[in-house]
């Protein structure tokens, strides 16, 4: 393998083919991949800044009919641990986020058959009425598809209605691996095929929304399929230019059906760094790559900045899905900034569009230190939002619940 030839091509902006990427991914030395990814990162971001966003990942419901076998978070319809957050609960979470300098809510949840599109519209409008400048980065492509199927509206019509209600951007969740062979084995093919996921993003980009893109690796996919995923994203980015960032993370097997059935061991930190580096080289039309410290920990997250990442992602005031599968890493803004600065970079706050908002918030304001991930709800809280009676349920369990008096969320 002629690494010098690859170096020259990458240095001059040459594009890697699938065969090139596979050869490098499998055989190039790790230090070489890191050095080349770092060179590309420096070329795209010569100002020596590393960015991050202060937001909160709120999972509005854990009730889900998708039943993906890699997910430890969801609960079946009617399960005693199933929940839907009330509007007031969400407002309270936004207030807490704003106090920490947060500018955005990352709102994702299960495919709950008892939440019609009107519930989302009313929630978005209520958020915007109370917090006009607060951004809603909400509903991954499979959630949009779920709403399309339930409402019998087309995907473009669903997106139009959500934008009118206050949607600002769409997160890249639910991508897993964008290869249908893999999606069938993960039991997520029915919630969104690879083409369907990409098509939601295509429609969103055409309507002026910016989105992120993700990849969860380390399940049943091959190296070739990981790269096919990246190449499909690259093709859509060539077409629309609508992706702001790419985020990859390793599958967290603990507590999952898939992990137990296949005795899967989480991919190593080295594999993560190699995957991140090859993504920087393959995704030549993506400006931003985020470090997945949530699954890898702060030190590997810091090392990511030498393997192609230019962004530390979110402070992640709250995160429930990955934590349910065993990840327990937590960093507040102070710790993220410390990791960035110890690596020799200048830390700057940003928004979803990667506009720089300023220096670290905690240096100009008194903020509470957060050393543990917040949860969606306290354990044992089975309260039901009062406003749910305003929306028609589809499931038998949902209809039964709404037929009896509902105790409002305290």
C-alpha positions, 0 to 999 in steps of 0.5 A: 500500500503506497501511503505516500500516494494517498498522502499526496491525493488527500493533501490536494483534495482528492476524493477517496473511493470505496476501495481506497477507504476500505484499504486504509481502514483495514491496513493503514497504521493508526498513527497515519490515519490520525495524522492525515485526519488531523491535516484535513481538520486543520485545513478546514479549521485553521483557527485552532478552535474547538466548539461545543453546544450547550443543550439538553437531550430530552426524550419526551417518551420511552413508549415505542412500537419499533422494538429495535433489538439494540435499544435498551431504552424503549418500553412497550405500549402499556408497560408500567415504566412507560412515560410521556413528559408533560408540557410543563415538565418540558418547560421546566427542563428548558428553564434549567437548560437556559440557566446553564447557558443552553440554547437548544432542546434536542428532542427525541423519543419513542414511536408512541402510537398515542401521540398524534402529530397535533401533540407535537405541533401544540408542544412546539408552538407552546415552547416557542410562545414561552421561549421564542429564541430557544431552538428546537432540534427535534425528531429524527427521520424515523420519528418523522416517518412514524408521524407520516404513517400515523397521520397519512400525510406525506413526509414533506407535509409532515415537515411543513407542519412541524416547521410551521409549529416551530421546528428549527432543525432535525437530528441525525438519529435513527441512521444506525447503518444505512444498509438494509441488510444490517437494518433488517438484522437490527430490527429497524428496517421497518421503522426506516429503510436506508432510502427512507432515512436519506429521503427525510433528510433530502426533503428537510434540506430542500425546505431549508432545514439543516440537519446532522448525520450519525452512524452507530457501528459495532453491531452486525455490520461489515467494514464495507457496510460502515463505509457504504454508510459514509459514502451514502451520506457523502452523496447526499451532502453533494446533492444538498449541502444540508448536513452540518456535522457527522457523529459516530459512536460505538454500539453499547451492548449492555442491557440490549437484546442484540448484545445478549443474543450475539455476545457482542463486546463494545468496540475498542477506543482504538477502533473508534479513533480509526473510524473517526479518522476514516470518516474525516477522510471519506466525508470530505464535504462535511465541515464538522465532526463531533467527538463522541465522549458520551460513549468513549469517555472524556480522554478518548473524546479529547484524543478525538481532536487529534483524529479529525474531530473539531467539535466536542458535541453537546454538554448533554445536560440530559441523556437517557438512551445511551445511558440505558445501554450502559454508557455512564460518562458525564462532563459538564461545560467546565470539564469539556472546556478543560479537555479542549484547552488541555489539548491545546485548543481554544474552546468556543460555544456554538449553535446548531449551525456552527455559528460561534456564540462566545467564550465558555458560559461558566466563566461569565456566569455562576452556574451549578456544576453537574456531575451526573446525567439528568434523567427524563423522570425520577424513578417511580414517577408514573404521573400522566400529563393532564393535556393528554386527554386532548389527544385521541389515543390509538392503542388499547392501553392509551384509550384505557388510560385516558378514559380514567381521571388523569393526575396532572404532573406535579 
